[in-house]
Structure formats: C-alpha cells, structure tokens
Amino acid sequence: MSSIKLDIVTAEGVVFSEDVDVVVAPGVEGQLGILPHHTPLMTMLQPGELRVRKGGEEFFLAISGGFLEVRPDRVIVLADAAERVEEIDVARAEEAKRRAQERLSQRPPDLDLARAEAGLRRALARLEVVQRRRKRKPGT
Ligand code: ATP
C-alpha cells in the first residue's frame, strides 16, 4: 500500500514526521481527508483535531490553526501549535478556557475580542481531542 510523508512543524520544532496512510485535517472550510496521490493544494487550518492513520495505528493531535500544503509526495503542516493527545495538559486548557470565557463575558474596555475568541477556540479544540480520544482507565 502506498503512503505519504507527513511533517507537522511548529515554531518550536518538528512535532510529527512519518510516512502515513491517511491524514484528516481541520481545514477552514471543513474536514480535509488526504490520501497518497492527492491533488496538490494549500489551505488554512482552524483549531481542531488532526487525525493520522498509519498501518493499524491512529494518532490524534490538537492543532491550533496554521497552514497545510499537499505536494505530490508529502503533506506539510505549519501549525501555530500542535500537541499529541497524550501531551495535552487538561488543567491548563481548562484554565485557558475559563480565562477566555471570563474576558468574553465581562467585556473589559481593553478587550482584544479576536484574541480572546482565538484563545477560547484553541482551548476548546484541545479539550475536545482529549475528551474524544484519550483512553480512559477502567472504572473511571
Ligand atoms: P495558554 O494560555 O495556556 O498558554 P494558549 O492557547 O495561549 O494557552 P498557545 O499559544 O496556543 O497557548 O501555545 C503555546 C505553547 O504551549 C505551544 O507549544 C503549545 O503546544 C503549548 N500548549 C498550550 N496549551 C497547552 C496544553 N493545554 N497542553 C499542552 N501544551 C499546551
């Protein structure tokens, strides 16, 4: 079976770099599924889940928006931030969500609305990936 090289890169470094079978990314116009031999394209990403399948394995990451390019032999994701589901700090994301919601409801005069909304979307994307994908321990 053919595969395609996926590189997910942030300002901090390479988060993921492997040959994979399928990439499903949160494009600004909706979910984008990419298989090997996909037509070249470029698109913006929105905060959400990026899912990767490789053989029998699946990987789940939270992406905070960015940019995706499909080339004939590879997919390149330049992400504002990206965390694998197992790396997401839930308490930190809950706190970021709470802070953003508080600002948005209190509307202080110096509120940067776009920034508060973007922070909320990043936090919600992280929490949703954890909720959907993190394996629970038996009995919890
Ligand atoms: P916070 O307000 O908690 O910093 P943020 O959404 O403003 O959240 P970002 O600017 O998107 O944070 O990310 C900064 C760095 O921190 C990135 O490397 C990102 O991967 C990491 N990061 C942010 N939130 C989390 C989290 N909940 N769990 C793990 N890593 C996180």
Backbone and ligand atoms as CSV (ligand in chain L), in Angstrom:
chain,resi,resn,atom,element,x,y,z
A,1,MET,N,N,0.842,-1.191,0.000
A,1,MET,CA,C,0.000,0.000,0.000
A,1,MET,C,C,0.884,1.250,0.000
A,2,SER,N,N,0.484,2.260,-0.748
A,2,SER,CA,C,1.334,3.448,-0.812
A,2,SER,C,C,1.103,4.329,0.400
A,3,SER,N,N,2.090,5.158,0.694
A,3,SER,CA,C,1.954,6.049,1.838
A,3,SER,C,C,2.408,7.436,1.425
A,4,ILE,N,N,2.229,8.378,2.331
A,4,ILE,CA,C,2.618,9.757,2.050
A,4,ILE,C,C,3.333,10.293,3.287
A,5,LYS,N,N,4.378,11.092,3.067
A,5,LYS,CA,C,5.148,11.617,4.193
A,5,LYS,C,C,4.403,12.798,4.804
A,6,LEU,N,N,4.222,12.751,6.118
A,6,LEU,CA,C,3.565,13.868,6.817
A,6,LEU,C,C,4.568,14.537,7.746
A,7,ASP,N,N,4.726,15.839,7.591
A,7,ASP,CA,C,5.545,16.630,8.513
A,7,ASP,C,C,4.661,17.662,9.180
A,8,ILE,N,N,4.621,17.633,10.497
A,8,ILE,CA,C,3.908,18.675,11.241
A,8,ILE,C,C,4.962,19.467,12.000
A,9,VAL,N,N,5.039,20.756,11.679
A,9,VAL,CA,C,6.106,21.595,12.210
A,9,VAL,C,C,5.495,22.816,12.889
A,10,THR,N,N,6.038,23.184,14.044
A,10,THR,CA,C,5.648,24.445,14.687
A,10,THR,C,C,6.919,25.281,14.853
A,11,ALA,N,N,6.756,26.496,15.380
A,11,ALA,CA,C,7.925,27.340,15.610
A,11,ALA,C,C,8.895,26.661,16.570
A,12,GLU,N,N,8.367,25.752,17.388
A,12,GLU,CA,C,9.214,25.092,18.383
A,12,GLU,C,C,9.938,23.872,17.842
A,13,GLY,N,N,9.521,23.389,16.684
A,13,GLY,CA,C,10.206,22.236,16.116
A,13,GLY,C,C,9.269,21.273,15.417
A,14,VAL,N,N,9.809,20.088,15.115
A,14,VAL,CA,C,9.039,19.071,14.407
A,14,VAL,C,C,8.226,18.264,15.421
A,15,VAL,N,N,6.918,18.242,15.243
A,15,VAL,CA,C,6.045,17.536,16.173
A,15,VAL,C,C,5.775,16.113,15.681
A,16,PHE,N,N,5.787,15.935,14.372
A,16,PHE,CA,C,5.440,14.635,13.804
A,16,PHE,C,C,6.085,14.548,12.427
A,17,SER,N,N,6.730,13.437,12.134
A,17,SER,CA,C,7.341,13.273,10.817
A,17,SER,C,C,7.412,11.788,10.499
A,18,GLU,N,N,6.425,11.305,9.750
A,18,GLU,CA,C,6.372,9.873,9.437
A,18,GLU,C,C,5.664,9.646,8.113
A,19,ASP,N,N,5.907,8.474,7.535
A,19,ASP,CA,C,5.121,8.047,6.379
A,19,ASP,C,C,3.793,7.514,6.889
A,20,VAL,N,N,2.708,8.016,6.333
A,20,VAL,CA,C,1.378,7.641,6.847
A,20,VAL,C,C,0.463,7.256,5.696
A,21,ASP,N,N,-0.688,6.685,6.062
A,21,ASP,CA,C,-1.650,6.247,5.032
A,21,ASP,C,C,-2.724,7.294,4.762
A,22,VAL,N,N,-3.199,7.942,5.835
A,22,VAL,CA,C,-4.296,8.903,5.701
A,22,VAL,C,C,-4.082,10.044,6.693
A,23,VAL,N,N,-4.382,11.261,6.249
A,23,VAL,CA,C,-4.379,12.432,7.139
A,23,VAL,C,C,-5.759,13.060,7.051
A,24,VAL,N,N,-6.359,13.360,8.205
A,24,VAL,CA,C,-7.619,14.112,8.204
A,24,VAL,C,C,-7.369,15.373,9.020
A,25,ALA,N,N,-7.500,16.528,8.371
A,25,ALA,CA,C,-7.095,17.789,8.995
A,25,ALA,C,C,-8.278,18.759,9.067
A,26,PRO,N,N,-8.248,19.667,10.068
A,26,PRO,CA,C,-9.343,20.632,10.217
A,26,PRO,C,C,-9.164,21.860,9.327
A,27,GLY,N,N,-9.510,21.727,8.071
A,27,GLY,CA,C,-9.414,22.854,7.137
A,27,GLY,C,C,-10.424,23.933,7.494
A,28,VAL,N,N,-10.147,25.183,7.092
A,28,VAL,CA,C,-11.088,26.265,7.416
A,28,VAL,C,C,-12.440,26.052,6.750
A,29,GLU,N,N,-12.452,25.273,5.665
A,29,GLU,CA,C,-13.741,25.018,5.008
A,29,GLU,C,C,-14.272,23.640,5.331
A,30,GLY,N,N,-13.748,23.018,6.374
A,30,GLY,CA,C,-14.258,21.713,6.790
A,30,GLY,C,C,-13.157,20.672,6.828
A,31,GLN,N,N,-13.522,19.479,7.233
A,31,GLN,CA,C,-12.573,18.371,7.341
A,31,GLN,C,C,-11.970,18.065,5.983
A,32,LEU,N,N,-10.686,17.797,5.996
A,32,LEU,CA,C,-9.986,17.550,4.748
A,32,LEU,C,C,-9.292,16.200,4.864
A,33,GLY,N,N,-9.694,15.239,4.032
A,33,GLY,CA,C,-9.071,13.920,4.068
A,33,GLY,C,C,-8.036,13.804,2.957
A,34,ILE,N,N,-6.835,13.382,3.313
A,34,ILE,CA,C,-5.763,13.303,2.316
A,34,ILE,C,C,-5.187,11.900,2.276
A,35,LEU,N,N,-5.225,11.318,1.100
A,35,LEU,CA,C,-4.639,10.007,0.847
A,35,LEU,C,C,-3.421,10.210,-0.053
A,36,PRO,N,N,-2.541,9.197,-0.167
A,36,PRO,CA,C,-1.446,9.311,-1.129
A,36,PRO,C,C,-1.990,9.652,-2.521
A,37,HIS,N,N,-1.274,10.394,-3.292
A,37,HIS,CA,C,-1.640,10.814,-4.656
A,37,HIS,C,C,-2.758,11.846,-4.677
A,38,HIS,N,N,-2.968,12.511,-3.564
A,38,HIS,CA,C,-3.960,13.596,-3.531
A,38,HIS,C,C,-3.476,14.748,-4.420
A,39,THR,N,N,-4.390,15.447,-5.004
A,39,THR,CA,C,-4.040,16.624,-5.814
A,39,THR,C,C,-3.322,17.666,-4.946
A,40,PRO,N,N,-2.269,18.288,-5.445
A,40,PRO,CA,C,-1.610,19.350,-4.671
A,40,PRO,C,C,-2.580,20.453,-4.276
A,41,LEU,N,N,-2.470,20.939,-3.063
A,41,LEU,CA,C,-3.311,22.053,-2.617
A,41,LEU,C,C,-2.669,22.750,-1.438
A,42,MET,N,N,-3.163,23.949,-1.172
A,42,MET,CA,C,-2.755,24.699,0.023
A,42,MET,C,C,-4.013,25.196,0.691
A,43,THR,N,N,-4.043,25.096,2.011
A,43,THR,CA,C,-5.224,25.608,2.713
A,43,THR,C,C,-4.845,26.045,4.121
A,44,MET,N,N,-5.667,26.901,4.673
A,44,MET,CA,C,-5.510,27.302,6.066
A,44,MET,C,C,-6.204,26.249,6.942
A,45,LEU,N,N,-5.702,26.112,8.159
A,45,LEU,CA,C,-6.323,25.207,9.121
A,45,LEU,C,C,-6.986,26.019,10.227
A,46,GLN,N,N,-8.022,25.449,10.839
A,46,GLN,CA,C,-8.629,26.086,12.002
A,46,GLN,C,C,-8.329,25.216,13.233
A,47,PRO,N,N,-8.496,25.752,14.425
A,47,PRO,CA,C,-8.247,24.928,15.611
A,47,PRO,C,C,-9.138,23.691,15.589
A,48,GLY,N,N,-8.561,22.546,15.846
A,48,GLY,CA,C,-9.343,21.312,15.812
A,48,GLY,C,C,-8.442,20.102,15.883
A,49,GLU,N,N,-9.004,18.978,15.493
A,49,GLU,CA,C,-8.275,17.709,15.568
A,49,GLU,C,C,-7.626,17.363,14.237
A,50,LEU,N,N,-6.383,16.930,14.305
A,50,LEU,CA,C,-5.728,16.357,13.132
A,50,LEU,C,C,-5.511,14.872,13.429
A,51,ARG,N,N,-6.019,14.045,12.535
A,51,ARG,CA,C,-6.001,12.590,12.755
A,51,ARG,C,C,-5.111,11.954,11.692
A,52,VAL,N,N,-4.328,10.975,12.110
A,52,VAL,CA,C,-3.410,10.318,11.191
A,52,VAL,C,C,-3.579,8.813,11.316
A,53,ARG,N,N,-3.629,8.109,10.186
A,53,ARG,CA,C,-3.634,6.651,10.245
A,53,ARG,C,C,-2.375,6.121,9.575
A,54,LYS,N,N,-1.788,5.146,10.245
A,54,LYS,CA,C,-0.542,4.552,9.734
A,54,LYS,C,C,-0.593,3.070,10.065
A,55,GLY,N,N,-0.763,2.231,9.066
A,55,GLY,CA,C,-0.942,0.808,9.344
A,55,GLY,C,C,-2.149,0.628,10.242
A,56,GLY,N,N,-2.004,-0.111,11.316
A,56,GLY,CA,C,-3.122,-0.303,12.239
A,56,GLY,C,C,-3.207,0.784,13.308
A,57,GLU,N,N,-2.311,1.753,13.245
A,57,GLU,CA,C,-2.253,2.760,14.316
A,57,GLU,C,C,-2.969,4.039,13.925
A,58,GLU,N,N,-3.485,4.728,14.934
A,58,GLU,CA,C,-4.040,6.063,14.701
A,58,GLU,C,C,-3.398,7.035,15.678
A,59,PHE,N,N,-3.137,8.234,15.207
A,59,PHE,CA,C,-2.577,9.300,16.044
A,59,PHE,C,C,-3.541,10.470,16.011
A,60,PHE,N,N,-3.695,11.106,17.171
A,60,PHE,CA,C,-4.610,12.233,17.260
A,60,PHE,C,C,-3.856,13.426,17.829
A,61,LEU,N,N,-3.996,14.554,17.169
A,61,LEU,CA,C,-3.336,15.773,17.655
A,61,LEU,C,C,-4.332,16.924,17.692
A,62,ALA,N,N,-4.104,17.841,18.613
A,62,ALA,CA,C,-4.841,19.107,18.606
A,62,ALA,C,C,-3.971,20.115,17.859
A,63,ILE,N,N,-4.580,20.786,16.895
A,63,ILE,CA,C,-3.878,21.778,16.077
A,63,ILE,C,C,-4.516,23.139,16.361
A,64,SER,N,N,-3.695,24.162,16.535
A,64,SER,CA,C,-4.252,25.496,16.841
A,64,SER,C,C,-4.326,26.377,15.611
A,65,GLY,N,N,-4.644,25.797,14.481
A,65,GLY,CA,C,-4.673,26.581,13.249
A,65,GLY,C,C,-3.315,26.581,12.587
A,66,GLY,N,N,-3.242,27.121,11.388
A,66,GLY,CA,C,-1.991,27.138,10.646
A,66,GLY,C,C,-2.263,26.951,9.173
A,67,PHE,N,N,-1.400,26.169,8.574
A,67,PHE,CA,C,-1.363,26.106,7.128
A,67,PHE,C,C,-1.021,24.687,6.704
A,68,LEU,N,N,-1.681,24.185,5.664
A,68,LEU,CA,C,-1.396,22.826,5.188
A,68,LEU,C,C,-1.122,22.857,3.693
A,69,GLU,N,N,-0.062,22.172,3.314
A,69,GLU,CA,C,0.251,22.058,1.887
A,69,GLU,C,C,0.346,20.589,1.510
A,70,VAL,N,N,-0.344,20.216,0.429
A,70,VAL,CA,C,-0.203,18.864,-0.113
A,70,VAL,C,C,0.663,18.960,-1.359
A,71,ARG,N,N,1.778,18.243,-1.333
A,71,ARG,CA,C,2.632,18.120,-2.516
A,71,ARG,C,C,2.508,16.685,-3.010
A,72,PRO,N,N,3.023,16.387,-4.197
A,72,PRO,CA,C,2.827,15.033,-4.731
A,72,PRO,C,C,3.287,13.933,-3.770
A,73,ASP,N,N,4.381,14.162,-3.050
A,73,ASP,CA,C,4.933,13.096,-2.217
A,73,ASP,C,C,4.832,13.378,-0.728
A,74,ARG,N,N,4.261,14.526,-0.344
A,74,ARG,CA,C,4.246,14.838,1.090
A,74,ARG,C,C,3.158,15.828,1.468
A,75,VAL,N,N,2.857,15.802,2.774
A,75,VAL,CA,C,1.934,16.778,3.343
A,75,VAL,C,C,2.717,17.543,4.390
A,76,ILE,N,N,2.661,18.865,4.305
A,76,ILE,CA,C,3.377,19.697,5.269
A,76,ILE,C,C,2.358,20.525,6.031
A,77,VAL,N,N,2.400,20.418,7.353
A,77,VAL,CA,C,1.529,21.237,8.192
A,77,VAL,C,C,2.424,22.196,8.974
A,78,LEU,N,N,2.200,23.486,8.768
A,78,LEU,CA,C,2.877,24.507,9.583
A,78,LEU,C,C,1.844,24.977,10.584
A,79,ALA,N,N,1.984,24.528,11.812
A,79,ALA,CA,C,0.931,24.773,12.798
A,79,ALA,C,C,1.356,25.859,13.778
A,80,ASP,N,N,0.378,26.643,14.234
A,80,ASP,CA,C,0.662,27.635,15.279
A,80,ASP,C,C,1.099,26.893,16.544
A,81,ALA,N,N,0.395,25.832,16.849
A,81,ALA,CA,C,0.797,24.920,17.931
A,81,ALA,C,C,0.167,23.567,17.619
A,82,ALA,N,N,0.797,22.515,18.084
A,82,ALA,CA,C,0.271,21.166,17.853
A,82,ALA,C,C,0.715,20.288,19.003
A,83,GLU,N,N,-0.240,19.561,19.579
A,83,GLU,CA,C,0.107,18.630,20.656
A,83,GLU,C,C,-0.537,17.282,20.372
A,84,ARG,N,N,0.211,16.218,20.582
A,84,ARG,CA,C,-0.392,14.888,20.534
A,84,ARG,C,C,-1.348,14.769,21.713
A,85,VAL,N,N,-2.385,13.959,21.542
A,85,VAL,CA,C,-3.414,13.886,22.584
A,85,VAL,C,C,-2.819,13.550,23.947
A,86,GLU,N,N,-1.795,12.687,23.955
A,86,GLU,CA,C,-1.252,12.287,25.258
A,86,GLU,C,C,-0.459,13.417,25.919
A,87,GLU,N,N,-0.121,14.455,25.164
A,87,GLU,CA,C,0.676,15.555,25.728
A,87,GLU,C,C,-0.178,16.718,26.222
A,88,ILE,N,N,-1.455,16.672,25.952
A,88,ILE,CA,C,-2.287,17.832,26.291
A,88,ILE,C,C,-2.488,17.919,27.804
A,89,ASP,N,N,-2.229,19.095,28.330
A,89,ASP,CA,C,-2.406,19.360,29.755
A,89,ASP,C,C,-3.842,19.865,29.933
A,90,VAL,N,N,-4.685,18.991,30.481
A,90,VAL,CA,C,-6.119,19.302,30.560
A,90,VAL,C,C,-6.367,20.483,31.489
A,91,ALA,N,N,-5.696,20.497,32.627
A,91,ALA,CA,C,-5.912,21.591,33.588
A,91,ALA,C,C,-5.540,22.933,32.958
A,92,ARG,N,N,-4.469,22.938,32.190
A,92,ARG,CA,C,-4.043,24.183,31.534
A,92,ARG,C,C,-5.084,24.632,30.497
A,93,ALA,N,N,-5.591,23.681,29.741
A,93,ALA,CA,C,-6.605,24.035,28.734
A,93,ALA,C,C,-7.902,24.498,29.400
A,94,GLU,N,N,-8.274,23.855,30.509
A,94,GLU,CA,C,-9.488,24.277,31.248
A,94,GLU,C,C,-9.307,25.715,31.747
A,95,GLU,N,N,-8.115,26.000,32.234
A,95,GLU,CA,C,-7.832,27.335,32.761
A,95,GLU,C,C,-7.856,28.382,31.631
A,96,ALA,N,N,-7.279,28.026,30.472
A,96,ALA,CA,C,-7.290,28.939,29.320
A,96,ALA,C,C,-8.732,29.183,28.863
A,97,LYS,N,N,-9.540,28.125,28.891
A,97,LYS,CA,C,-10.954,28.254,28.513
A,97,LYS,C,C,-11.682,29.191,29.484
A,98,ARG,N,N,-11.432,28.967,30.773
A,98,ARG,CA,C,-12.097,29.783,31.799
A,98,ARG,C,C,-11.711,31.260,31.638
A,99,ARG,N,N,-10.420,31.518,31.462
A,99,ARG,CA,C,-9.954,32.897,31.298
A,99,ARG,C,C,-10.591,33.568,30.089
A,100,ALA,N,N,-10.619,32.835,28.976
A,100,ALA,CA,C,-11.179,33.419,27.745
A,100,ALA,C,C,-12.676,33.680,27.916
A,101,GLN,N,N,-13.367,32.725,28.531
A,101,GLN,CA,C,-14.818,32.909,28.725
A,101,GLN,C,C,-15.107,34.084,29.649
A,102,GLU,N,N,-14.263,34.229,30.665
A,102,GLU,CA,C,-14.448,35.341,31.601
A,102,GLU,C,C,-14.273,36.682,30.884
A,103,ARG,N,N,-13.225,36.790,30.083
A,103,ARG,CA,C,-12.996,38.038,29.335
A,103,ARG,C,C,-14.146,38.323,28.391
A,104,LEU,N,N,-14.609,37.254,27.734
A,104,LEU,CA,C,-15.677,37.459,26.743
A,104,LEU,C,C,-16.993,37.838,27.409
A,105,SER,N,N,-17.208,37.374,28.631
A,105,SER,CA,C,-18.480,37.739,29.277
A,105,SER,C,C,-18.363,39.085,29.985
A,106,GLN,N,N,-17.171,39.411,30.509
A,106,GLN,CA,C,-17.033,40.693,31.224
A,106,GLN,C,C,-16.789,41.873,30.284
A,107,ARG,N,N,-16.288,41.591,29.108
A,107,ARG,CA,C,-16.034,42.640,28.104
A,107,ARG,C,C,-15.303,43.854,28.675
A,108,PRO,N,N,-14.114,43.678,29.261
A,108,PRO,CA,C,-13.381,44.857,29.758
A,108,PRO,C,C,-13.077,45.794,28.585
A,109,PRO,N,N,-12.888,47.119,28.868
A,109,PRO,CA,C,-12.700,48.103,27.799
A,109,PRO,C,C,-11.490,47.803,26.902
A,110,ASP,N,N,-10.478,47.169,27.492
A,110,ASP,CA,C,-9.283,46.879,26.677
A,110,ASP,C,C,-9.347,45.494,26.023
A,111,LEU,N,N,-10.539,44.913,25.962
A,111,LEU,CA,C,-10.656,43.546,25.435
A,111,LEU,C,C,-10.209,43.471,23.974
A,112,ASP,N,N,-9.337,42.525,23.709
A,112,ASP,CA,C,-8.993,42.186,22.324
A,112,ASP,C,C,-9.876,40.987,21.975
A,113,LEU,N,N,-10.977,41.312,21.310
A,113,LEU,CA,C,-12.014,40.300,21.086
A,113,LEU,C,C,-11.477,39.114,20.270
A,114,ALA,N,N,-10.781,39.428,19.188
A,114,ALA,CA,C,-10.288,38.349,18.320
A,114,ALA,C,C,-9.326,37.443,19.084
A,115,ARG,N,N,-8.503,38.068,19.940
A,115,ARG,CA,C,-7.524,37.280,20.693
A,115,ARG,C,C,-8.227,36.383,21.717
A,116,ALA,N,N,-9.221,36.941,22.389
A,116,ALA,CA,C,-9.952,36.146,23.376
A,116,ALA,C,C,-10.704,35.000,22.700
A,117,GLU,N,N,-11.303,35.284,21.569
A,117,GLU,CA,C,-12.040,34.230,20.852
A,117,GLU,C,C,-11.094,33.149,20.340
A,118,ALA,N,N,-9.926,33.565,19.846
A,118,ALA,CA,C,-8.963,32.583,19.338
A,118,ALA,C,C,-8.452,31.706,20.482
A,119,GLY,N,N,-8.215,32.328,21.643
A,119,GLY,CA,C,-7.753,31.559,22.804
A,119,GLY,C,C,-8.798,30.546,23.236
A,120,LEU,N,N,-10.047,30.969,23.190
A,120,LEU,CA,C,-11.127,30.049,23.561
A,120,LEU,C,C,-11.197,28.883,22.572
A,121,ARG,N,N,-11.071,29.169,21.319
A,121,ARG,CA,C,-11.148,28.093,20.311
A,121,ARG,C,C,-9.988,27.102,20.467
A,122,ARG,N,N,-8.806,27.607,20.770
A,122,ARG,CA,C,-7.662,26.696,20.982
A,122,ARG,C,C,-7.922,25.789,22.176
A,123,ALA,N,N,-8.409,26.397,23.265
A,123,ALA,CA,C,-8.667,25.606,24.477
A,123,ALA,C,C,-9.751,24.561,24.208
A,124,LEU,N,N,-10.811,24.962,23.536
A,124,LEU,CA,C,-11.900,24.024,23.262
A,124,LEU,C,C,-11.428,22.892,22.347
A,125,ALA,N,N,-10.582,23.217,21.378
A,125,ALA,CA,C,-10.071,22.173,20.476
A,125,ALA,C,C,-9.256,21.156,21.272
A,126,ARG,N,N,-8.416,21.644,22.190
A,126,ARG,CA,C,-7.595,20.716,22.994
A,126,ARG,C,C,-8.481,19.821,23.858
A,127,LEU,N,N,-9.464,20.442,24.479
A,127,LEU,CA,C,-10.332,19.667,25.377
A,127,LEU,C,C,-11.158,18.647,24.598
A,128,GLU,N,N,-11.573,19.024,23.403
A,128,GLU,CA,C,-12.388,18.098,22.612
A,128,GLU,C,C,-11.568,16.885,22.168
A,129,VAL,N,N,-10.329,17.120,21.784
A,129,VAL,CA,C,-9.476,15.994,21.373
A,129,VAL,C,C,-9.266,15.040,22.555
A,130,VAL,N,N,-9.014,15.615,23.725
A,130,VAL,CA,C,-8.817,14.768,24.913
A,130,VAL,C,C,-10.089,13.968,25.199
A,131,GLN,N,N,-11.226,14.661,25.163
A,131,GLN,CA,C,-12.484,14.003,25.506
A,131,GLN,C,C,-12.816,12.873,24.526
A,132,ARG,N,N,-12.543,13.114,23.259
A,132,ARG,CA,C,-12.895,12.108,22.255
A,132,ARG,C,C,-11.897,10.978,22.180
A,133,ARG,N,N,-10.628,11.276,22.423
A,133,ARG,CA,C,-9.588,10.313,22.049
A,133,ARG,C,C,-8.775,9.731,23.172
A,134,ARG,N,N,-8.754,10.375,24.338
A,134,ARG,CA,C,-7.879,9.830,25.375
A,134,ARG,C,C,-8.528,8.608,25.978
A,135,LYS,N,N,-7.736,7.552,26.056
A,135,LYS,CA,C,-8.274,6.305,26.603
A,135,LYS,C,C,-8.486,6.476,28.094
A,136,ARG,N,N,-9.661,6.082,28.543
A,136,ARG,CA,C,-9.938,6.171,29.976
A,136,ARG,C,C,-9.446,4.903,30.661
A,137,LYS,N,N,-9.028,5.097,31.907
A,137,LYS,CA,C,-8.644,3.919,32.684
A,137,LYS,C,C,-9.917,3.194,33.071
A,138,PRO,N,N,-9.882,1.857,33.148
A,138,PRO,CA,C,-11.084,1.127,33.529
A,138,PRO,C,C,-11.648,1.659,34.840
A,139,GLY,N,N,-12.943,1.818,34.890
A,139,GLY,CA,C,-13.585,2.236,36.122
A,139,GLY,C,C,-13.624,3.741,36.310
A,140,THR,N,N,-13.069,4.527,35.369
A,140,THR,CA,C,-13.121,5.992,35.519
A,140,THR,C,C,-14.043,6.572,34.465
L,1,ATP,P1,P,-2.161,29.147,27.455
L,1,ATP,O1,O,-2.984,30.383,27.690
L,1,ATP,O2,O,-2.428,28.074,28.447
L,1,ATP,O3,O,-0.687,29.430,27.215
L,1,ATP,P2,P,-2.556,29.143,24.624
L,1,ATP,O4,O,-3.688,28.609,23.801
L,1,ATP,O5,O,-2.409,30.621,24.646
L,1,ATP,O6,O,-2.713,28.530,26.081
L,1,ATP,P3,P,-0.578,28.581,22.687
L,1,ATP,O7,O,-0.068,29.976,22.445
L,1,ATP,O8,O,-1.542,28.012,21.684
L,1,ATP,O9,O,-1.209,28.502,24.153
L,1,ATP,O10,O,0.646,27.568,22.814
L,1,ATP,C1,C,1.883,27.904,23.421
L,1,ATP,C2,C,2.661,26.627,23.647
L,1,ATP,O11,O,2.089,25.888,24.740
L,1,ATP,C3,C,2.648,25.661,22.472
L,1,ATP,O12,O,3.865,24.980,22.426
L,1,ATP,C4,C,1.537,24.697,22.790
L,1,ATP,O13,O,1.755,23.437,22.175
L,1,ATP,C5,C,1.639,24.619,24.297
L,1,ATP,N1,N,0.331,24.394,24.957
L,1,ATP,C6,C,-0.657,25.312,25.125
L,1,ATP,N2,N,-1.683,24.791,25.826
L,1,ATP,C7,C,-1.351,23.503,26.083
L,1,ATP,C8,C,-2.000,22.425,26.775
L,1,ATP,N3,N,-3.214,22.563,27.309
L,1,ATP,N4,N,-1.349,21.252,26.848
L,1,ATP,C9,C,-0.124,21.092,26.314
L,1,ATP,N5,N,0.539,22.053,25.652
L,1,ATP,C10,C,-0.050,23.254,25.535
